[in-house]
């Protein structure tokens, strides 16, 4: 069976020669490595952010840094750099690569080197490992019109007492397993339920539906505090579009008029199908929200200063 192509499976020959920031040092792609004793490699012990660069500026950077530092604090990890210093590293990396537009950045912070393969953070030696990977990467052409196909998987979003989904951690095995199942079903993305069987989120994006002129999304209890999710809610409310955060069942989804997902990489992307049920794609509400979000993005970039 032919498998669906990942939205992030977009190659650009310029990426072969990018410089990657590893703990403040700019290194060619082939030399940008971390130790096998690194906490991220060993245990997925760390937090990360995805950033978009437009007109030479990292959009909504303050919100992303808020989430990064909050996540680090929640796992008792000192990033070791101030927000200002980390911002300077990000822009030094962008400028060293001569990048201005069409760029996606993965900012990763792990707890650093361990003296031995063991979970206890007391075996950590030294400071954190900070890696900034900038790539030329754009969403596939036409995806904002043709939309995505989703498949509801058996892998659930976890209880906060097991692993809090609010933390944007390196430990993403449940999302990976969800992605594998969706891919094997011929879908683009996995729709994941919460422990009670209500719709939570997708494996790498947030999920919304449109019903009778109202925009619905999950309660947010079992998903990451998404930056684009929050912005979508804000621009909709500012435009007096009814927005409801609540428990959503698959029956609610299957009977919806439109559906879409949100994420930093591609913004707002329509969904054309969930589990064989088809939606209007791209519907009038999704098109309007795309325009509102794009305007908010442009406003942020225009008003944002940089080092």
N, C-alpha and C positions, 0 to 999 in steps of 0.2 A: 504494500500500500504506500502511495506517495504521501509523505509527511508534510504538514504545513511548515512554512518557513517562519522562523522567529523574526519579530520586528527588529531585533537588535542584530540580525545576521546581515549587516550591511557593510561591505568592504570598501575601502578607499585606499588607493596606492600610497597616498601621502602618510598613512599611518605606519608604514614600514620604517620611517626615519624620525618618528617623534622622539622627543626627550621626555623622560618620566622622572618626576621628583620623588626620590627616596630619601627620607630624613634630611631634606634640605639640599641634597645633591642631585643635579640634573644628569641623568644617565641615558644613553641610547637604549632603545627597547630591549635589545638582546642582553644588555648588561644590568637591566633593572630587576634585581632579584632580592629575595629575603632568605634568611636562614631557615633550615629545616627545624630549628628550635624556636621559631617565631610562634607566638601565641595564636595568631590567626591561622597559620598553616596547621598547627597541631590540634587546636580545639575550637576554631571558629570564635575565638575570644576577642571581640572588638566591635566597633560600630562604623558605619559608613554613610555617605551621602552621594546622590547623583545630581550633577549640576548641568545646566545648559548655558552656553555662552552665546550672546547676541550682541553685535556691535562692540565686541571687545570687552563686554561686561558679563559677569555671572549673575543671571537673573534670580531675584528673590533670595539672594545670598544670606541676608539676615535671618530669614526664616529657616533656611537649611542649617545655618550654624547654631541657631537656637536648639534645633532638634538634635544635632550632633553632640553638643555639650550637655544637653539634658540626658541623652542616652548614655554618655560616658559617665556622668555623675551617678546614674541609676545602677551601673555595674561597678561602682567604686573604682573608676579608672581616671587618673589624672592625665589629660591629653598632653600636658607639658609645654603647650604653647598658648598664648593669649589668642583671642579672636582676631585681634589686629595682626599679630605675627602670622597666624595661619592664613589670613586673607592675603597678606603680602606674598606668601609662598604660592598661593593659587595664581596670583597675577604674574609673579615671576615665571611660573611654568607656562602660562598662556603666552606671555610676551616672548619667552625664549623660543617658542615654536612658531611665532609670527601668526597666531590664530586670532580671528575676529568673529567669524560666524560659522554656523553649522557644526558646532563642537559640543561634545558631551564629555563631562569630566566625572571620573569615579574617584572620590576622596575617601580613603580608608585609614582608620586608626586602630591598631591592635595593641594589646597590653605589652608587647615587646618580647624580648628573648627570655626563654626559660632555661634554667640550668639543667633540667632533666624533663623528660616527657611525663608531666603530672598536672592535674587540674588545679591544685592549690596555688593561688596567686603569690603565695609567699616564696615560691621558687623562681619568681621573675627576677631577672638581673638587668639592671639598667632601666632606660626609659622606654616610652612607647615607640612603635614603628608607625611612621606616617608616610603614606604613598599617595601621590596625585597622578592619575593617568588621564591625560587629555587625548581625545580621539576625534577625528573628523567622522561624524556619524549623524545621519539624518534618517527620519522615519521613511519606510519604503514609499515610493511614489504612488500616489492615489489612495493610500490607506485611509486618509481622512474623509474620503467619499465612499469607498467600497466597504469599509468597516471590517470587523473581526468576527470570527466564528468561535464561540465559547462552548465548553463542555463541563458539566458539573461532575466533579471528581469525588471519590470517597474519602480523600485525605481532608481532615478537618482543621480549622484554625484552633489553636490550643487555648486551654484555660490559662488565665494570667498566673495562676499558682504553679503551673507547669513551666511555661515559657511565655512571658508577657509579650504579646504581639505589638505593643507600643514601642518596643525597642527595635531600632533598625540595626540589628546585630548581624555579624558575619555567619551566624548559625542559621542557615536557610534550608535545612534538609527537608522540612515539611513542604516548603514551596517548590523545591526541586522535584520531589516525588509527585506533587500535584501537576507540575509542568510535564513530567514524563507521561503521566496518564493521559493528559489532554492531548499531547502530541501523538501518542499512539492511537487516539481516537480521531485524529485528523483535524484537530482544532488548533486555533492560534494561541489560546490562553485558557487557563483553568478557572472555573468558577468554584469557589470554596465556601462551604457552609460552616457555621459556628457549632459549638458543642450541642446546641439545642435544635439544630436542623434548619435554622434560618440562614439566609444568604449573608455572608460576611464581606468577602472581597474576592479579588482574583489573585493569582500567584505573584504577579508583579505590578498590578494596577488596581485602582479602585473602581467599583461597579455602581452604576446608576440605572434607573429605569424612568420612563415617562408614562404617566397614566392620566388621561383626561386633563391635560394641561398642567399637571403637577409633576415635579421632579422628586423622586424617592431615592433614598440610599439607605444603607444599613445604619444601625444605631451607632456604629463606630466602636463598640465595646471590644471587638475581636479583630481589629485591623490596625495597621500602622496609622499614625496621625499624618496622613498624606498632605503634602504642601499643595499640590494641584487640586486635590479633593477639597481642601479648605477654601482655596481661591474660587473654585467652581461654585461652592455654596455662597460665598460672598458676592460674586458678580450676579448670581441669580437673584439673591435677596435685594441687592441694590436696584435691580431692574424690576422688582415687584413680581417676580416669578415665584409661585408657591413652592417651597422646598420642605420636604419632610424627612427627618431622620428617624427611622423606626425599624422594628423587626419586620423583615420581608421574607415571605415564603416563596418557594419556586412557583407556586400557583400564581402569585402576584407577578412574578417575572414573565411567565408564559403568556399571561393575558395583557402584557404591556403594549403600548403603541410604539415606543422607541426604547432603545437602550444604548448606553455608551460607557466607556471606561476613561479614567483619567490617570495621568502620570507625568513626571517631569520630562521624560524623553520625548513623548509625542503629543503632550497636551491633552486635548479632548478628542477621542476617537470613537466613532459610532460602532455599535455592535449590530451585525445583520442577522445573527442566528445564535440561539442558545438551545442546546439539546434537540435540535431539529425544528424548533419553533422560530419562525422568521418574523422580523420587525421591519418597519419602514426605515429605509437606510439610503441616504442620510435624511432623517426627518427634519421638520421645521424647527423643533425645539433644539435638537442637537446643533443644527446650523447656527441658530441664534446664540447659543452658549459658546460655540467656537469663536464667533465674532467678538463676544463680550470678553472672553478670556484673552484672545489675541490683543485686544485693546488694552487690557490691564497689564499684560506682559510688556507691551510697547511703552506704556506709561512708567512702569517700574524701571526699565532700562534707560529711558530718557532722563529720569530723575536721579538715577544711581551714580554716585561718584566712585572713583576707584583710586588706589594708591598710585 
